[in-house]
Amino acid sequence: YAKANNLWRDDDYYPMYTDTLKLDMSSIVPAISGPKRPQDYVRLDNAKQAFLKEMNETFNRPMDKKVNVEGEDFTMSSGKVVIASITSCTNTSNPYVMIAAGLVARKAAALGLQCKPWVKTSLAPGSQVVSAYLEAANLQEDLDHLGFNLVGYGCTTCIGNSGPIQPEISTAIAEGDLVATSVLSGNRNFEGRISPDVRANYLASPPLVVAYALAGTININLTSDPISTTPDGKKIYLKDIWPSSHEVAELVEKTVTRTAFQSKYAKVFDGDEKWQGVNVTEGETYDWPSASTYVQNPPYFTEIANDPGSISSIKNAKILAVLGDMITTDHISPAGSFLDTTPAGKYLTERQVPAREFNSYGSRRGNHEVMMRGTFANIRIKNEMLENVEGGYTKNLKGETTSVFDAAMAYKEKEIPLVVIGGEQYGAGSSRDWAAKGTALLGVKAVIAESFERIHRSNLVGMGVIPFEFTGDDNRKSLSLSGDERISIQDLETIKPLGKVDCEILYSDGESTTIQLKCRIDTAIEIEYVEHGGVLHYVLRNLAKAS
């Protein structure tokens, strides 16, 4: 195996590495991450204290508040887990943790344990092979017993497709302004991504997802506190239901086979009956269906000139949003569900799409009309132009609060350019191209931030939006940017990669200041992309020349 994968080496020669990392294996302990970012590392034995700290410092809410749930004999409080999902192709591709999750379920079921009634559970592996070996090991039955039924394969809870939780529980959370939590085995847990009812999202291994579903709360030390009790009142701890490495390895050896992969994927490209029954129109080009709410012809090439121009300076631009640190691509372009009161929801409602069929932003990425309306529409995004307001809102020309989309369209109609102001690590998270596409389609000409995530910076350039970084000690706070200012950035016609430019800020009281920005168009070819209006125009013009 090592030889076939070019990992084999001769001991006579010591390999030269760029860098060497040393890891103290004794320092490795069970951990989860949350409540807002994958890198928010939390030791499992410190999870309870970490959550209490988040409640005080981040969410600023009391822990002891309890709210009755209509028709139920339990109450809701902050920290309770309302979604527990074994999901994401990342973790479900590891048979050892999946078998471990099944064994935890088996041991829990044998003791008569059940998941708490307020927890919505699901299993959505990334491969049909997972179902094959769970069934071969007779573990799917145990998972089903706890409510971890198979709901499908692919992106579900991990990208916001969990579906609604019980309405009465949702109402209790909203009325009590509680911090409900989710625990899933996905790889991303950004704000607003998993569910609109959940404020704290934690990532955990599949067996720990099962354990938290049994406990029903994140406000617990799983390493020492009892997670549940048997019907006869015996306290059960995590160690009582945790499988040994030998138990896991033995089942993996028996059930994860080459045959399972071959049988499930021998005809994978044939598709099922529904796929085979899709009507396909003939022709060399796609016949864009005007009535479709899923696929629309995007306006990227509308009125494109034969030749590129120079980069235009930005004059008297308005600020669309003033955003803080660690604004992720999930904040900029959410992937989850949305309500009929949002711009995207109103668009679909006007086209006779019932709310139950809205699906998600992620499923409608082929329709720019939906995605434009979803840009900067994350339910947890905070535009600092508005006080104590969450969601996709901003100020329009009259200073009134309105949706980001409606404001952007009003500015576009008046041919007023827009800029977005950000903090550190702007565009972190998923490499979501729609975060840049949507920004461009709203009429944003530049994003000015303290720093950028690498891929999103590149994507902005690819869509013709210029990323700029503050220099020195300048930032949105030191400059007292409220969003009412006008922004002008001159001499962009001659800008060089990573060059410095002057930016004039005109305040609403008539005062002005000029600061220096660093242009984050990093290379000569990126200069060309922006001159063309984006990489799509660049490619099209070069294809036209070649033909």
C-alpha angles and dihedrals in degrees: 000000000000092000093048090053095045092247096119119104139176114248089221090073124056111215119236112229129192089228138356123217123201120205127191101219091200088066093062110105135164111279145171130198132228172342097218112354137039090235092057092107116198124181109231092233089053098043095103094051091043091054092049088053091050090050091055101038106027108025098026094210134130119256098211099062113118127191127195118236115222112249094005134100094221133075130224125233137166114286096034114135111236097169126041115171136172096210148131128077088247099071100022090062088071108082092193095064092040092052088046090054090051092050092050088053091048094051092045092049091049089056092050095250124153133192113258113272094240093058118097106210131193144161120217112164123188093234139041087226089072089061090047095057095038089054092044089054091045088236098121089071090056092048090048089052089061093044099260092131122166109264099172144297124281135014112009125125093003091067098035101274097119093117122227123316120230106304094228090054091047090052092050091051092050096044092048094041086229129174102237117187140214129204119198139158092235128118103239132051105171121159115286093004103108105037138338088233094057126077101171119052124185131193118215141158116274095257090050090050088059091047093052090048088056092048093043095208142068088213092089139089101232092192094062112008122082110256096202145339131245121243088263092053102260115148114238123205130197091255089060093063102029113111123228120246087246092057091050096045092048093056093043089053092051101042111027102080140160088240091062092057093045095049095047097046106030090101100021094130093054091070127202128291093276092052092047090048096057111122111236122195118225122236144089094265132043116264101224108220106225093204095053117112092191102052126034133163104259119226096234093119100036111136093351113175123228093244133037122247132212124279108275122227116244113243128190094340120179123228113247096187141358107210135184135230125309096020101175130206085252088062091048098042113012119203102201137084126304138199131247089248093066123089090252091048092049090050092054093042090055087056093053095256109146117228092247088063097048089101108182142305088254093058092050099052088120090068114070091190090066095040095050089053090049096052112114086000100118108138090230100045114117118210106200089210086079127052120233094351126130126193139039100327136127141155123279127214091282092052093251122141112252140147118289090240095052092047092048092050091050090052091047091053089055091044092240112154119228137215132190123217120212143172132224123333094011110189097021122159129037118025089241112171092197089067086069097034093052092046091054095045091053089061099255110156099183143011116212114197142150091247140347136224107246101241097042091050088054092047092052090054089047089059094046095255111134117226115212129184127211113243132216113356095332120124139140092278099046089049092047092230110187097170094253093097130104117232126208125180114186138196096031090141089078100033118144128207110284089359127155122246136182118248120196117207115199111197124212091250091060096258118126140191134189121220133177122247130194113230111228095203088119106188141033093249089054088055087057091049092056092044088056092048094254141333093285092060090043092055094044094051092048091049090050091051092048091053 
